[in-house]
Amino acid sequence: MKNVINYYYSLYPDNIHQTEKGYYFIINQTRYILTKYLDDPKNIQKIYEMHMYLLKQNFYVHPIVLNNQNQILTYINNEPYILMITIYYENKINTNDIIAFSNTLVKNEPPKWGNLWSQKNDYLEYQISMLGQNHPLIRESFSYYIGLGETAIQLVNSIEKINEPLVYAHKRINQNDRQYDLYNPLNITTDFKVRDMAEYLKSRFFGGENINNELAYYFNNARLTTNEYLLFLSRMIYPTYYFDIYEEIITNRKKDEEIKKIISKTDEYEKLLKTIYNYYKTFLTIPIIEWLE
């Protein structure tokens, strides 16, 4: 890898350290990471332009380093890689980090969660009909989680006009993410500000943590509008945690047994959703969700 970095970037590190995130090295007190790019290469120009805009706005993300051919991606053994300069951010993220990150407004077209989720549900239902016979645990649990998805879609679609501001958010954010992950431009998208917190809390819940105190802290400090409260609940209901593992199993990246840790918490998670729903009813007019009554 040292020869590759020498050749493509004219950088000459003394030592290179490999981790699960990529190859780290330090030159003149500047820390670099060469990491594999896992998204569609067609998207990289848009990501690069967004990250340049953020940097010009003094919003920190890891700067991307172009190679000697002035290209964003470098192909090594036919695999795309990208080089970034990083600060040593290895502290685990917390609720305050996410609230702070979600304060930068963006002018963009609002995402249509209902349409996106409907399309995903349709695709997954088709996929399970073709491949589900080889995955009995998924086949037995799938209908329940599709049902959760339908409830989330109905709740989003019940909001008459969603004109909440958009912010920079993340494609996925997890309980074990570090501040390095928070500022990684490859993981940044635009969305409603409740997206990150909902995904973070779901990850923590299914990672075995009690999130009641964090929920209360978030509701007391995030200053949500009525629509944002409803968007947050819909995001909590929509089972990204199940569908993410499902897709890894279907594509043979994880074993079927991995889905058990999700299924085993079904009743406990329903109780959490009911707690949020009943709390909302004390101060919001909210559509009736019969199974949460």
C-alpha positions in Angstrom: 0.0 0.0 0.0 2.9 2.3 0.6 3.9 2.2 -3.0 0.3 2.9 -4.1 0.2 6.0 -1.9 3.6 7.1 -3.2 2.6 6.7 -6.8 -1.0 8.1 -6.8 -0.6 10.9 -4.3 3.1 11.7 -4.1 2.9 11.2 -0.4 5.6 9.3 1.5 4.5 8.0 4.9 7.0 6.2 7.1 4.3 4.0 8.6 0.9 2.9 7.5 -1.7 1.4 9.9 -4.6 -0.7 8.7 -7.9 -0.7 10.6 -11.4 -1.7 9.7 -12.1 1.8 8.3 -9.0 1.9 6.0 -5.3 2.8 6.0 -4.1 5.5 8.3 -0.9 7.4 8.1 0.6 10.7 9.4 2.9 13.1 7.5 4.0 16.4 9.1 1.4 16.0 11.8 -1.4 15.7 9.2 -3.5 12.5 9.5 -4.8 10.8 6.4 -7.0 7.9 5.8 -7.3 5.9 2.6 -10.6 4.1 2.6 -12.6 2.0 0.2 -15.5 3.8 -1.4 -18.6 1.5 -1.1 -21.2 3.7 -2.9 -22.0 4.0 -6.6 -19.0 5.8 -8.2 -21.6 7.8 -10.2 -22.4 9.6 -6.9 -18.9 10.7 -6.0 -18.8 14.0 -7.9 -22.0 15.2 -6.1 -20.5 14.1 -2.8 -17.3 16.0 -3.6 -19.1 19.2 -4.5 -21.2 19.0 -1.4 -18.2 18.6 0.8 -16.4 21.5 -0.9 -19.5 23.7 -0.2 -19.5 22.6 3.5 -15.8 23.5 3.9 -16.3 26.9 2.3 -19.1 27.5 4.8 -16.7 26.6 7.7 -18.7 23.5 8.4 -16.1 20.8 9.2 -16.0 17.6 7.2 -13.0 15.5 6.4 -11.3 17.2 3.3 -11.0 14.9 0.3 -7.6 14.7 -1.4 -7.5 14.4 -5.2 -4.9 12.0 -6.6 -2.2 13.0 -9.1 -4.6 12.6 -12.0 -6.9 15.1 -10.3 -9.4 12.3 -9.7 -11.5 11.8 -6.6 -11.4 8.0 -6.7 -8.3 5.9 -7.1 -8.7 2.3 -8.3 -6.5 -0.2 -6.5 -6.9 -3.8 -7.7 -10.1 -2.6 -9.5 -11.6 -1.3 -6.2 -12.3 2.4 -5.7 -10.6 4.2 -2.8 -10.7 7.7 -1.6 -8.1 9.7 0.5 -9.2 12.1 3.2 -7.5 14.3 5.8 -8.9 13.6 9.2 -8.6 14.9 12.7 -8.3 12.2 15.3 -11.9 11.9 16.3 -12.2 8.6 18.1 -14.7 9.6 20.9 -18.0 7.9 20.6 -20.8 10.2 19.5 -23.6 11.2 21.9 -27.0 13.0 21.8 -25.4 16.4 22.0 -23.2 15.7 19.0 -26.2 14.8 16.9 -28.3 17.8 18.0 -25.3 20.2 17.3 -24.7 18.6 13.9 -28.4 18.9 12.9 -28.5 22.7 13.4 -27.1 23.7 9.9 -30.0 24.5 7.6 -29.9 23.4 3.9 -31.9 24.7 0.9 -33.0 21.6 -0.9 -36.1 19.7 -2.0 -37.6 17.9 1.0 -37.5 14.1 0.9 -40.8 12.3 0.4 -40.4 9.6 3.1 -43.8 8.1 2.3 -43.0 7.5 -1.4 -39.4 6.3 -0.7 -40.6 3.8 2.0 -43.5 2.6 -0.2 -41.0 1.9 -3.0 -38.7 0.1 -0.7 -41.5 -2.0 0.8 -42.6 -3.0 -2.7 -39.1 -4.0 -3.6 -38.5 -6.0 -0.5 -41.8 -7.8 -0.9 -40.8 -8.8 -4.4 -37.3 -9.8 -3.2 -38.6 -12.0 -0.4 -41.0 -13.8 -2.8 -38.0 -14.8 -4.9 -35.4 -15.5 -2.2 -37.3 -16.0 1.0 -37.6 -19.8 0.8 -33.9 -20.1 1.8 -34.3 -17.9 4.9 -37.1 -19.3 7.2 -36.4 -16.8 10.0 -36.9 -13.9 7.7 -39.9 -15.5 6.0 -41.6 -15.9 9.4 -41.0 -12.4 10.6 -41.1 -10.4 7.4 -44.8 -9.6 7.3 -44.7 -8.0 10.8 -42.0 -5.5 9.8 -43.6 -4.7 6.5 -46.7 -3.9 8.6 -44.6 -1.5 10.7 -43.4 0.1 7.6 -46.9 0.6 6.4 -47.9 2.3 9.7 -44.9 4.6 9.3 -46.0 5.5 5.8 -49.5 6.2 6.8 -48.4 8.5 9.6 -46.1 10.5 7.3 -48.8 10.8 4.7 -51.2 12.0 7.3 -49.2 15.2 7.7 -50.9 17.8 5.5 -48.0 20.0 4.6 -44.4 19.2 5.6 -42.4 22.5 5.3 -39.9 21.8 8.0 -36.3 23.0 7.3 -33.7 20.5 6.1 -30.3 20.0 7.6 -27.2 17.9 7.0 -27.7 14.4 8.3 -26.3 10.9 7.8 -27.2 8.0 5.6 -26.8 5.8 8.7 -25.7 6.6 12.2 -25.1 3.9 14.8 -24.5 3.6 18.5 -20.9 2.7 18.1 -20.1 5.5 15.6 -17.2 7.8 16.5 -16.8 11.5 15.8 -14.7 10.4 12.8 -17.9 8.9 11.3 -20.0 12.0 12.1 -17.8 14.2 9.9 -17.2 11.7 7.1 -18.5 13.4 3.9 -19.2 9.9 2.4 -21.9 9.4 4.9 -23.6 12.8 4.8 -26.9 13.5 3.2 -29.7 16.1 3.6 -32.9 15.4 5.5 -35.2 16.5 8.3 -33.3 17.0 11.5 -35.1 14.1 13.3 -33.5 11.5 11.0 -30.2 11.1 12.7 -31.6 11.0 16.3 -34.2 8.4 15.4 -31.7 6.1 13.7 -29.1 6.6 16.5 -31.7 5.8 19.2 -32.9 2.7 17.3 -29.4 1.5 17.0 -28.8 2.0 20.7 -32.0 0.2 21.7 -31.3 -2.9 19.6 -27.7 -2.8 20.8 -29.2 -3.5 24.3 -29.2 0.0 25.8 -32.0 1.7 27.7 -32.8 4.9 25.8 -35.6 6.4 27.9 -33.4 9.1 29.5 -31.9 10.1 26.1 -35.4 10.3 24.6 -36.5 12.6 27.4 -33.4 14.7 27.0 -33.9 15.0 23.2 -37.5 16.0 23.5 -36.6 18.7 26.1 -33.7 20.1 24.1 -34.3 19.7 20.3 -37.1 22.2 20.0 -39.2 20.2 17.6 -42.2 21.4 15.7 -45.5 19.5 15.7 -44.6 18.0 12.3 -41.1 17.1 13.5 -42.6 15.2 16.4 -44.7 13.2 14.0 -41.8 12.7 11.6 -39.6 11.4 14.5 -42.3 8.9 15.5 -42.7 7.7 12.0 -38.9 7.2 11.7 -38.9 5.3 15.0 -41.7 3.0 13.7 -40.1 2.4 10.3 -37.9 -0.7 10.9 -34.6 0.3 9.2 -32.9 -1.8 11.9 -34.7 -5.0 10.5 -34.4 -4.2 6.8 -30.6 -3.4 7.1 -29.9 -6.8 8.6 -32.4 -8.5 6.2 -30.5 -7.1 3.2 -27.1 -8.3 4.5 -28.6 -11.8 5.1 -30.2 -12.0 1.7 -26.9 -11.0 0.0 -25.0 -13.6 2.2 -23.0 -11.1 4.1 -24.6 -12.2 7.4 -26.0 -15.4 8.8 -29.8 -15.9 9.3 -29.3 -16.1 13.1 -28.4 -12.4 13.1 -32.1 -11.5 12.7 -32.9 -13.2 16.1 -31.5 -10.3 18.1 -34.1 -8.0 16.4 -37.1 -10.4 16.6 -36.4 -11.1 20.3 -37.0 -7.4 21.2 -40.3 -7.0 19.3 -42.5 -6.7 22.4 -40.0 -4.5 24.2 -39.8 -2.1 21.3 -43.5 -2.0 20.9 -43.7 -0.8 24.5 -41.2 1.9 23.7 -43.3 3.1 20.8 -46.4 3.1 22.9 -44.6 5.2 25.5 -43.7 7.8 22.8 -47.2 7.7 21.3 -48.9 8.2 24.7 -46.6 11.0 25.6 -47.4 12.8 22.3 -51.1 12.5 23.1 -50.6 14.7 26.2 -49.8 17.7 24.0 -50.3 16.9 20.3 -53.2 16.0 18.1 -52.0 12.8 16.6 -53.6 10.3 14.2 -54.9 7.2 16.0 -52.7 4.2 15.6 -54.8 1.4 16.9 -52.1 -1.1 17.9 -50.4 1.7 19.9 -53.6 2.5 21.8 
